Amino acid sequence: MFLKRDIDPAAPHHYLVVPREHIQSCLSLHKGHIDLVKRMAEMGKAVLRDQGITDMKDIRLGFHQPPYISVNHLHLHVLAPSSRISEYMKYKFMPETKSFVTEKGLRERLKDNDSPDQNCFGSCMWQQ
């Protein structure tokens, strides 16, 4: 995995955690990827701590879901403080919506998902 700053940051701290293995999106994941998602979140939190962020309740970790992705490679958005996400970007990072799922929410959804459904864009049973 590697880390990079978002080119259009929505919060004072906005990073992307990207796995080296090519995975198209969070819809390409299944329960065998739960540990990957967990490691991505751990890396994101570690970077925030390294940057002096101490309030881990005021962060947002999550993934955009197709068709609301601009890059066809899985990446975790790490934002802090979430209370300072810019007004014009808030809609892009609203938790548990059709466009954005939190890291924790995704891990919960994957528990019962034995295989990815590449064709469910917007209509997956676990996207409700």
ZAMARGU-4260 file (C-alpha; in steps of 0.2 Angstrom, whole numbers, plus 5000, padded with zeros to 4 digits):
<rodrens>
0) 5000/5000/5000 | 5005/5018/4998 | 4999/5035/5003 | 4997/5051/4994 | 4989/5068/4997
5) 4972/5071/4988 | 4975/5083/4974 | 4958/5092/4978 | 4958/5091/4997 | 4941/5092/5005
10) 4948/5094/5023 | 4964/5101/5031 | 4971/5083/5031 | 4965/5073/5016 | 4975/5058/5011
15) 4972/5042/5000 | 4978/5025/5005 | 4980/5015/4989 | 4983/4996/4988 | 4997/4991/4976
20) 4986/4977/4969 | 4974/4983/4956 | 4956/4982/4963 | 4944/4992/4953 | 4932/4998/4967
25) 4924/4993/4983 | 4911/4984/4973 | 4925/4972/4968 | 4928/4966/4986 | 4922/4951/4995
30) 4924/4945/5013 | 4942/4939/5009 | 4946/4958/5008 | 4941/4963/5025 | 4958/4962/5032
35) 4964/4973/5017 | 4951/4986/5021 | 4956/4986/5040 | 4975/4988/5035 | 4971/5003/5024
40) 4961/5011/5038 | 4975/5007/5051 | 4988/5015/5039 | 4976/5031/5037 | 4974/5033/5055
45) 4993/5031/5058 | 4996/5045/5046 | 4984/5056/5054 | 4992/5053/5071 | 5009/5057/5063
50) 5002/5073/5057 | 4996/5078/5075 | 4978/5073/5074 | 4973/5067/5091 | 4954/5067/5090
55) 4950/5051/5081 | 4931/5054/5083 | 4933/5069/5071 | 4939/5059/5056 | 4931/5051/5041
60) 4937/5036/5032 | 4928/5029/5017 | 4927/5024/4999 | 4917/5032/4984 | 4906/5019/4976
65) 4903/5017/4957 | 4897/5026/4947 | 4903/5040/4959 | 4922/5036/4957 | 4934/5046/4946
70) 4948/5034/4947 | 4946/5015/4943 | 4957/5009/4957 | 4952/5006/4975 | 4957/5020/4987
75) 4952/5025/5004 | 4949/5043/5008 | 4956/5049/5025 | 4949/5066/5030 | 4952/5075/5046
80) 4945/5084/5055 | 4929/5079/5047 | 4920/5094/5056 | 4930/5105/5044 | 4926/5096/5027
85) 4923/5111/5016 | 4905/5116/5013 | 4906/5113/4994 | 4913/5095/4996 | 4902/5089/5010
90) 4890/5080/4999 | 4904/5069/4992 | 4908/5062/5009 | 4892/5059/5017 | 4893/5043/5026
95) 4883/5027/5020 | 4875/5035/5005 | 4875/5028/4987 | 4891/5038/4983 | 4901/5035/4999
100) 4903/5021/5011 | 4913/5022/5027 | 4927/5010/5030 | 4918/5002/5045 | 4902/5001/5035
105) 4911/4993/5020 | 4919/4980/5032 | 4901/4976/5039 | 4894/4974/5022 | 4908/4962/5016
110) 4905/4950/5030 | 4891/4941/5021 | 4898/4945/5003 | 4906/4929/4996 | 4910/4936/4979
115) 4910/4953/4971 | 4897/4959/4960 | 4905/4970/4946 | 4888/4974/4938 | 4878/4980/4953
120) 4882/4999/4952 | 4869/5007/4962 | 4858/4992/4965 | 4868/4980/4976 | 4857/4973/4990
125) 4871/4980/5002 | 4870/4997/4995 | 4853/5002/5002
</rodrens>
